[in-house]
Structure formats: structure tokens, C-alpha cells
Amino acid sequence: MKHIIRIGILLVVVFTSCDRTRTNTGWDYAPDMYYSEAYESYTPNPNFEDGLTMREPVEGTVPRGMIPFDYEKTEEDRIRAGEELPNPVELSETSLARGKEVYDIFCLSCHGENGDGQGFLYTSKRYPYPPASLIADKVKLLPDGEIYHAITVGYGIMGAHGAMIRQEDRWKAVWYIKETLQQ
């Protein structure tokens, strides 16, 4: 009789512990975490005092891969950047080729294929204000750091491209402007 009970218990354990699909344990040990209630970025969220879902980053934090740029969009900081920032990228055929790629993607539509400010957005009348000519004598005399500053934080009505272009690629674009377009 004891053997029959033991065999019965063993069979009950074996048949109830098996998973027919082998992908589902049948148990959710932490259902609140397993089936989390996600909030969309711009929807109200009762979990925070201000009721907003999208949070500001903690003050002083820097996103991964971003190098802080300690210059503002002012004339003084542009000149200071020209004095303090030498181009750290070595001039080579590879850096010039990448600089051309970056220029073609981000600069060509406004500044034009030759850097003369006759890009498609201006010549097609979609943009009423003429972009700067990068081949003008005034721009040729600018130090690399000033051009890098203009690309990073913008200049005049030109928008900032620092968040869109990696730091090294901005320097390569400076090489392309200086060594190819301005020659």
C-alpha cells in the first residue's frame, strides 16, 4: 500500500510539474514586474509629484559618448575657441574622405558643393537668407577652433550641429573645408 501511495505521489508530481510547451513555467513570481504598466513619454504619470512621465536628466550628468563643450554661442566664446582649440585629428586621406562625407550630409544643402553658399536650399528659394561662403577670404583666415565652434553651437542663424555630428567627425569636416574647399 505504501508503494502505491509513493508511486501515486511521484506520478502526480511528474505530471503536474511538466510543461507541455517547455517555454512556459506556468508561474509568474513577480507579476508586477513581469507585466509592467508602461507609460508613454508624454502621458500623465501618477507616480511622480509633477505628474509627468518624461524626466529631466540628473543635473550635471553627461550622456554616454558625449564630450561636454564649454563654449557658448557668443562672439567671445567663438574667438576663445579659435585660440584654445587646435584640431586634434591628424590630416590624412582617410580623415579628408570622412570630412567630405560629413560635409555632404550636413553642410552641402546650405553651403553648396563648392562651399560658396549656393546650396540647394538657398538657390531653390526655400531658404531666403544666403548661407555663409566658406571659401571667402574672411573664413579662410579663421582658425580651426572657430569653424569647429560654429559647427558645434551654430553661428548667426545657422543652427547647432554638435548633437548630430560626433566630435571627431566635426574636426574632419573642418579639415575638409580648410584643405579641399578653400584651396
N, C-alpha and C positions, 0 to 999 in steps of 0.2 A: 504494500500500500504506500509506504514512504517513497519507494522508487517511482511510482505512478505520479505522486504529487510533485516530486522533484522534476520529473520529465515534463509534466504539465506546466510547471512554473518556467522551466527552461524554454519550452515552446512558446509560451506567452511572451517572454522577454525577447526571444529571437524575432517573432513575427511583429511585435509592436515596435521594435527598435529599427527595423529595416525601412529604408526609404525606397520606394518603387522607382523614383527618377534619379536617385543618387546626387541630385543637385539641391535638394531642399531638406533641411534638417527638421522642418516642421515646427521649430520653436523660434521665437523672437525674444531674446533675452533682454533687450533694451528697446522696446518698440518706439519710445520717444526719439531715440537716436536713429533707429533703423528706418522709420518712416517720418523723417523730419519735415516740418512745415516750413517750406522755403518762402521767403518774401522777395518780391521783385524790387529792383533798385529804387524806384521812385514811388513805391506804395507806402502807406502808413504802417508803422510798426509799433505795437503797444509795449514792446519790451524796452523801449528807450524813453527817457524823460521828454525829449523833444518830439517824439513820435515819428522820427524819420528813419528809414531803413538804411540809406546810404550814409556811411560815416566818413568824417574827415580823418585823414591820417594823423597819427600822434605827432604833435609839434616837434620839429627837429629831426624827424625820420627822413631818410633818403631812400627812394625806390632802388631796388636791386639793379645794378648795372648803370645807374645814373651818377655822374660825377657833378657835384654842385658847381655852379658858375657864379662867382662872386662879383659880377658886374651887372649894373642896372642898365636900362635903356635910356642913358643920358649921354650928352656930348662929352662930359668929363670922363665918364667910365669908358667910353669908346676910345678916347685918346689914351687913357691909362692902360687899357687892354693892348693897344698898339705898342706901348712902351714895355709892358711887362710880359707879354705872351709871345714867345718865339714859336715857330712851327716845329712841333716835336716829331713829325713824321718825316722820314728820310725820303728825299726826292728820288724816284725811280720810275721806270716804265710802268711797273705794276701800280704804283700809287697814282700816277697820272691817268692810267686807264680807269681806275676806280673813281678818281676825281671827275673824269668825264661822265661816267655813269651817273654819279650823284648829281652833277650839273644838269644832265639831260632830264633827269627825273624831276628835280625840284626847282631849277632855275631857268631852264630853256624857255618855258612858256611865257615868262615875263621879259627876261633879259635877252632872249634871242639866241640863235645858233652861234652867232659871232660875238655875243656879249655886248652888242651895240644898243640894247634897249628896245629893239624892234621885234619883240616876241609876238607870238600869235595873239595873245590876249589883248595886246595894245593895237596891233595892226588890223585886227578884225573889229576894232571899235567896241569890244566887250569891256575894255578897261580904259577909262578916259584919261588917266594920268600917265605920262610916259615914265617907264621904269628907268633907273639909272643906267648909263652906259658904263660897262665895266672896262671898256678899252679907252676911256677918256684919260687924259694926262693926269687929272686930279686923282683918279682912282689908281692909276699906275704908281703914284708916289706913296700910296698908303702902305703902312707896314702890315704884315700878315695878320697880326693880332687884331687890327681894326676890321679887316674883312671878316675874320672869324667871329668877331663880336657882332657884326651886322647880320651874319647868317644865324647866329645863336639867338639873339634877342630882338632882331629886327632893326630897321633903320628908317626913319621918316615914316612913310606909310607902309613900308614893307613889313610883313608880319614875321614873327619869330619862327624859326625852323629848328631850334635846339631840341625840342621834344620829338621831332620827326626824324632827325638825322643823327646817327651816332657821332660821338666826338671825333673819333679818328677819321671818319668819312668827311666831316666838315673841314678838317685840315687838308685832306686830299683834294677837296673841291677848291680850296684856296690855292693849292699847288697848280691845279688845272687852270684856274683863272690867271694866275701870275705867269706860268710857264708856257701856256698854249695860247689862250685868247689875247693876252696883252703883248705877245711877241710880234 
